[in-house]
C-alpha cells in the first residue's frame, strides 16, 4: 500500500513540476517572442483570462502535492515556499496584470513553486530511503 501511495505522490509531484516549468516557459519565452516579432500577437492572441485559469489549476495542484508530502516528512519548508510562490502568482495575475511587475513577480512565484516541489520530492525520497 505504501508503494502505491508513493507512486501516486510521485505522479502528482511530477505533474505539478511539469506545470511549473510550463508556466516558466510561458512567462519567459512568450514575452520575448512577442517582443521580437510584433506580428505574432495578432496571430496568437492570449485570452485575458488565461492567467486566472492557470492560477486556478496551479493552486490545487501545488497545494495537493505539497500537503501530501508534508503528511509524510513533516517539514514545513516546501509548504512555505509553495505558499509564497502561489501568493506571488496571484499578485502577478490579479494585482499587477498588464503592468511591468507582472512578469518578474510571476517568474519569482513560479521559481518558488518549483523549489518547493523539488524540495518536497527530495524530502519524500529521503524519508522513503530511510524507511526502506
Kinemage of the C-alpha trace (Angstrom):
@kinemage 1
@onewidth
@group {chain A} dominant
@subgroup {mainchain}
@vectorlist {calphas} color= white
{ca unk a 1} P 0.000 0.000 0.000
{ca unk a 2} L 2.853 2.401 0.831
{ca unk a 3} L 4.492 1.846 -2.567
{ca unk a 4} L 1.220 2.672 -4.333
{ca unk a 5} L 0.854 5.912 -2.339
{ca unk a 6} L 4.478 6.819 -3.093
{ca unk a 7} L 3.880 6.311 -6.828
{ca unk a 8} L 0.689 8.371 -6.661
{ca unk a 9} L 2.539 11.155 -4.816
{ca unk a 10} L 5.356 10.985 -7.384
{ca unk a 11} L 2.812 11.323 -10.200
{ca unk a 12} L 1.138 14.320 -8.547
{ca unk a 13} L 4.517 15.917 -7.861
{ca unk a 14} L 5.640 15.269 -11.449
{ca unk a 15} L 2.517 16.873 -12.881
{ca unk a 16} L 2.944 19.877 -10.596
{ca unk a 17} L 6.624 20.300 -11.553
{ca unk a 18} L 5.709 19.989 -15.242
{ca unk a 19} L 3.030 22.651 -14.883
{ca unk a 20} L 5.505 24.924 -13.096
{ca unk a 21} L 8.049 24.510 -15.889
{ca unk a 22} L 5.356 25.216 -18.491
{ca unk a 23} L 4.475 28.375 -16.577
{ca unk a 24} L 8.122 29.490 -16.536
{ca unk a 25} L 8.465 28.864 -20.262
{ca unk a 26} L 5.269 30.809 -20.884
{ca unk a 27} L 6.355 33.692 -18.648
{ca unk a 28} L 9.868 33.989 -20.054
{ca unk a 29} L 9.692 32.850 -23.673
{ca unk a 30} L 6.353 34.181 -24.810
{ca unk a 31} L 7.001 37.845 -23.904
{ca unk a 32} L 10.398 37.653 -25.632
{ca unk a 33} L 8.824 36.087 -28.697
{ca unk a 34} L 6.079 38.684 -28.783
{ca unk a 35} L 8.629 41.489 -28.339
{ca unk a 36} L 10.841 40.080 -31.107
{ca unk a 37} L 8.031 39.519 -33.585
{ca unk a 38} L 5.269 42.104 -33.126
{ca unk a 39} L 3.059 40.390 -35.684
{ca unk a 40} L 2.757 37.242 -33.590
{ca unk a 41} L 0.480 38.937 -31.077
{ca unk a 42} L -2.069 39.462 -33.845
{ca unk a 43} L -1.795 35.823 -34.909
{ca unk a 44} L -1.580 34.254 -31.438
{ca unk a 45} L -3.689 36.276 -29.026
{ca unk a 46} L -3.662 35.209 -25.399
{ca unk a 47} L -7.110 35.305 -23.803
{ca unk a 48} L -7.425 37.839 -20.991
{ca unk a 49} L -8.484 35.135 -18.551
{ca unk a 50} L -5.560 32.772 -19.335
{ca unk a 51} L -3.623 33.629 -16.189
{ca unk a 52} L -6.673 33.164 -13.991
{ca unk a 53} L -7.234 29.712 -15.484
{ca unk a 54} L -3.567 28.819 -14.961
{ca unk a 55} L -3.783 30.071 -11.375
{ca unk a 56} L -6.945 28.056 -10.776
{ca unk a 57} L -5.023 24.939 -11.854
{ca unk a 58} L -1.804 25.808 -10.004
{ca unk a 59} L -3.388 26.320 -6.596
{ca unk a 60} L -4.939 22.865 -6.115
{ca unk a 61} L -2.064 21.045 -7.867
{ca unk a 62} L 0.576 22.741 -5.732
{ca unk a 63} L -1.398 22.535 -2.504
{ca unk a 64} L -2.282 18.871 -3.049
{ca unk a 65} L 1.265 17.797 -3.839
{ca unk a 66} L 2.877 19.787 -1.043
{ca unk a 67} L 0.366 18.732 1.615
{ca unk a 68} L 0.741 15.084 0.567
{ca unk a 69} L 4.495 15.421 1.046
{ca unk a 70} L 4.110 17.249 4.329
{ca unk a 71} L 1.958 14.442 5.725
{ca unk a 72} L 4.916 12.141 5.146
{ca unk a 73} L 8.006 14.173 6.004
{ca unk a 74} L 6.528 16.842 8.354
{ca unk a 75} L 8.888 19.571 7.081
{ca unk a 76} L 7.295 22.982 6.560
{ca unk a 77} L 9.870 24.486 4.160
{ca unk a 78} L 8.192 23.204 0.955
{ca unk a 79} L 4.794 24.413 2.195
{ca unk a 80} L 6.187 27.853 2.977
{ca unk a 81} L 7.975 28.150 -0.379
{ca unk a 82} L 4.879 26.923 -2.208
{ca unk a 83} L 2.624 29.366 -0.360
{ca unk a 84} L 4.947 32.263 -1.157
{ca unk a 85} L 5.050 31.141 -4.792
{ca unk a 86} L 1.270 30.914 -5.056
{ca unk a 87} L 0.908 34.329 -3.418
{ca unk a 88} L 3.296 35.811 -5.980
{ca unk a 89} L 1.450 34.126 -8.855
{ca unk a 90} L -1.816 35.505 -7.508
{ca unk a 91} L -0.372 39.019 -7.248
{ca unk a 92} L 1.003 38.791 -10.769
{ca unk a 93} L -2.259 37.505 -12.226
{ca unk a 94} L -4.665 39.746 -10.337
{ca unk a 95} L -2.973 42.800 -8.847
{ca unk a 96} L -0.200 43.527 -11.361
{ca unk a 97} L -1.700 42.124 -14.562
{ca unk a 98} L -0.532 44.055 -17.631
{ca unk a 99} L 1.988 46.117 -15.653
{ca unk a 100} L 5.798 45.949 -15.727
{ca unk a 101} L 5.709 43.925 -12.478
{ca unk a 102} L 3.580 41.083 -13.857
{ca unk a 103} L 6.347 39.016 -15.481
{ca unk a 104} L 9.046 39.310 -12.780
{ca unk a 105} L 6.573 38.642 -9.955
{ca unk a 106} L 5.083 35.676 -11.818
{ca unk a 107} L 8.522 34.258 -12.638
{ca unk a 108} L 9.602 34.558 -8.982
{ca unk a 109} L 6.382 32.818 -7.949
{ca unk a 110} L 6.967 30.006 -10.437
{ca unk a 111} L 10.551 29.581 -9.253
{ca unk a 112} L 9.418 29.443 -5.617
{ca unk a 113} L 6.870 26.772 -6.519
{ca unk a 114} L 9.474 24.793 -8.479
{ca unk a 115} L 11.867 24.919 -5.495
{ca unk a 116} L 9.014 23.841 -3.200
{ca unk a 117} L 8.147 20.839 -5.380
{ca unk a 118} L 11.777 19.772 -5.760
{ca unk a 119} L 12.394 20.057 -2.003
{ca unk a 120} L 9.173 18.170 -1.313
{ca unk a 121} L 10.220 15.413 -3.703
{ca unk a 122} L 13.707 15.185 -2.152
{ca unk a 123} L 12.328 15.044 1.389
{ca unk a 124} L 9.861 12.328 0.426
{ca unk a 125} L 12.598 10.336 -1.322
{ca unk a 126} L 14.959 10.684 1.649
{ca unk a 127} L 12.238 9.511 4.019
{ca unk a 128} L 11.385 6.595 1.733
{ca unk a 129} L 15.076 5.596 1.529
{ca unk a 130} L 15.467 5.816 5.304
{ca unk a 131} L 12.460 3.566 5.941
{ca unk a 132} L 13.259 1.050 3.174
